[in-house]
Amino acid sequence: MIKILGICGSPRRRSAYTALEEALKGAKNSGEQVETELVELRARKINLCIHCNQCLKKQSDRCTVFQDDMTELYDKFYEADGIIIASPVYEMNVTAQTAVFMDRFRSAWLKGIQEPEFFTRKVGAGITVGGTRNGGQEMTMNAINNFFLTQGMTLCSGGNGMYTGAMLWNPGDGTTRMDDPEGMENAGILGKKVAIMARIMKEANLWNL
Ligand SMILES: Cc1cc2nc3c(=O)[nH]c(=O)nc-3n(C[C@H](O)[C@H](O)[C@H](O)COP(=O)(O)O)c2cc1C
């Protein structure tokens, strides 16, 4: 059984959420044995990383200072075989919710050194949604991809013509849930690929890493 975790960094249940749902549907339809979960960061209490380095000093794979909603999210992240992070584009970057979540993984640094194959086996992919056609989706995707790479995870690209993740455009004032059929199709393909890659990486022989 492959576990695919979707993290939605939007403060609303609107376009990024809809695209992420589509990706998880794609994962379910991949032909793999897949369990999916969609977690919304909105309304969760996640403190800012304060660079106290207590997680590193105590050799903990999670923050030892704040007891907040990250406690549960560390477990979900570490148990998942594939992780898809979806963020709206805010000022050509990820939302604050997404950034705060990613920053709290300083604690994963030691884990990655001590047990490299733990993260190498995990597959990561991003979904970005902007309100304009070329509004910074690629830059936002870079932030998500670089987060996965920092953990030593394996990146999953998109389908044909999708160089990296799924990048969508939801034009207008953002009141519609999603108005980008091509982008939605790409999100579905991305989810499928993440599930297939996650199964392959789970079974891969990484003995000499
Ligand atoms: C503070 C803020 C900044 C934004 N910055 C951008 C931007 O730089 N580029 C862009 O294309 N859209 C931008 N948007 C529009 C959102 O990315 C767009 O409406 C998106 O679909 C929202 O996702 P959601 O429906 O999941 O909330 C911004 C919206 C907000 C509220």
PDBQT file of the ligand as one rigid body, heavy atoms in Angstrom, charges set to zero:
ROOT
HETATM    1  C1  LIG A 301      -1.920  38.239  -1.325  1.00  0.00    +0.000 C 
HETATM    2  C2  LIG A 301      -2.155  37.653  -2.692  1.00  0.00    +0.000 A 
HETATM    3  C3  LIG A 301      -1.121  37.697  -3.592  1.00  0.00    +0.000 A 
HETATM    4  C4  LIG A 301      -1.293  37.161  -4.868  1.00  0.00    +0.000 A 
HETATM    5  N1  LIG A 301      -0.232  37.177  -5.733  1.00  0.00    +0.000 NA
HETATM    6  C5  LIG A 301      -0.356  36.617  -6.958  1.00  0.00    +0.000 A 
HETATM    7  C6  LIG A 301       0.749  36.596  -7.854  1.00  0.00    +0.000 A 
HETATM    8  O1  LIG A 301       1.852  37.062  -7.571  1.00  0.00    +0.000 OA
HETATM    9  N2  LIG A 301       0.565  36.002  -9.059  1.00  0.00    +0.000 N 
HETATM   10  C7  LIG A 301      -0.650  35.454  -9.433  1.00  0.00    +0.000 A 
HETATM   11  O2  LIG A 301      -0.750  34.938 -10.547  1.00  0.00    +0.000 OA
HETATM   12  N3  LIG A 301      -1.721  35.469  -8.603  1.00  0.00    +0.000 NA
HETATM   13  C8  LIG A 301      -1.597  36.011  -7.366  1.00  0.00    +0.000 A 
HETATM   14  N4  LIG A 301      -2.667  35.989  -6.492  1.00  0.00    +0.000 N 
HETATM   15  C9  LIG A 301      -3.939  35.323  -6.898  1.00  0.00    +0.000 C 
HETATM   16  C10 LIG A 301      -4.020  33.882  -6.388  1.00  0.00    +0.000 C 
HETATM   17  O3  LIG A 301      -2.841  33.177  -6.629  1.00  0.00    +0.000 OA
HETATM   18  C11 LIG A 301      -5.161  33.114  -7.090  1.00  0.00    +0.000 C 
HETATM   19  O4  LIG A 301      -6.402  33.790  -6.890  1.00  0.00    +0.000 OA
HETATM   20  C12 LIG A 301      -5.271  31.675  -6.645  1.00  0.00    +0.000 C 
HETATM   21  O5  LIG A 301      -6.143  30.984  -7.492  1.00  0.00    +0.000 OA
HETATM   22  C13 LIG A 301      -5.753  31.585  -5.191  1.00  0.00    +0.000 C 
HETATM   23  O6  LIG A 301      -5.764  30.242  -4.753  1.00  0.00    +0.000 OA
HETATM   24  P1  LIG A 301      -6.967  29.685  -3.820  1.00  0.00    +0.000 P 
HETATM   25  O7  LIG A 301      -8.211  29.732  -4.658  1.00  0.00    +0.000 OA
HETATM   26  O8  LIG A 301      -6.578  28.279  -3.452  1.00  0.00    +0.000 OA
HETATM   27  O9  LIG A 301      -7.055  30.577  -2.651  1.00  0.00    +0.000 OA
HETATM   28  C14 LIG A 301      -2.539  36.541  -5.230  1.00  0.00    +0.000 A 
HETATM   29  C15 LIG A 301      -3.580  36.537  -4.287  1.00  0.00    +0.000 A 
HETATM   30  C16 LIG A 301      -3.392  37.060  -3.035  1.00  0.00    +0.000 A 
HETATM   31  C17 LIG A 301      -4.527  37.020  -2.041  1.00  0.00    +0.000 C 
ENDROOT
TORSDOF 0
